[in-house]
Amino acid sequence: MKQTTSVKLLTWLALTFFVPFLLGSGLIYWYEKKDRQETFVKELQERTQALSTSMSEPLAYFASQEALRIAQVVVFNHKNIVEIFVYSDVFQIPLVHIDIPRRKQGELLSCEQPVDFEGESVGKIRITSTVDSVIKDFFSPFFKKILAIFLGMSFIGFLSMWLAFRRYMVLPMSRLLDQTHKITQGTMTEPCVWEGDDEFATLGKTIEAMRQKIFARLREVYLEARTDELTGISNRRDFLERVERDLARCYEQKQPFSLMMFDLDEFKQINDQYGHSVGDQILNIVSLSLKQNLRNGDLFARWGGEEFLLALPGTSKNQAYLLAEKLRRVLFNTPYPKNVHVTASFGVLEAQGTESFQTLLDAADAAMYLAKKRGKNQVVIYDPDNTEL
């Protein structure tokens, strides 16, 4: 069964107020009634014993009028007595019998005592009393106790309701506001886990589901904006943003930084001869083949058309040259559609610690075109003193 916030609050109130109140009242009532009845029995026994003592001489001398007067006084002073029966053992007849039917209501309790005179039994008496009058007398102080309990439980109930209101409404509402605030501020990576199935939890789960969908869509948009659609590697925009950070970090930490540019040789002829669909397949195969030979920290991007860039943080020009030769051989030995042979011309250089990325890019481009000028399918390291550049 779905528990709403109102159900939770009512359940909380019932468990912390009404149930303890009813249980406490019931226990007090049972204990007080039991104690009152025990006291009443004791008092009835004492009253019967006192009447037995008072009746000893009237029974011994068969003074019925005196016995009746004593019994009437007892009945008059104790409203709960409904019957007094005095029996003479000497004459074997009842001496006194007072019966008040109008008082006989509810539970009746009788107590019988022998009557002795000078060591000999002269008769017996029996007093019957109703318990209802005792219970009525008991209810007045009992309800005073109940009122005191009610006031105490009211305070506890108010405190409990405040705690329940804070737990089931204030805190979930505050959490919802914080959850929506993070989303409106663009913090989309922090999940918010909700438990339960009340209104706040349902709303929180709905907002969390919306956040996940929005985050997934934003991630798709982000990847689409920074990924080359054909090859799946970084595009020009993504490469530029990342390479500037890596270049600045290498300059700051005095680490080498190399840049590699390569262009597929005679790619226009491949497109003209086999069609652009084959050319697209070749570009995709080239990207996949080279990615398998790169480190995680290397930046690989399609710069445009059949031209690619590779940024190598922490790599010297000699290491970059060896990597370029390895990649050149990978490209040459990779199988392509239509048995096309693919080669590439590479330009490599190492930053000296002061150049901008645009300066490095122009130098790598110059080295790459020198490789093409020298016959293609080769690697050229940029040398500012080279007159061919």
Order of alpha helices (4+ residues) and beta strands (2+ residues): alpha-alpha-alpha-alpha-beta-beta-beta-beta-alpha-alpha-alpha-alpha-beta-alpha-alpha-beta-beta-alpha-beta-alpha-beta
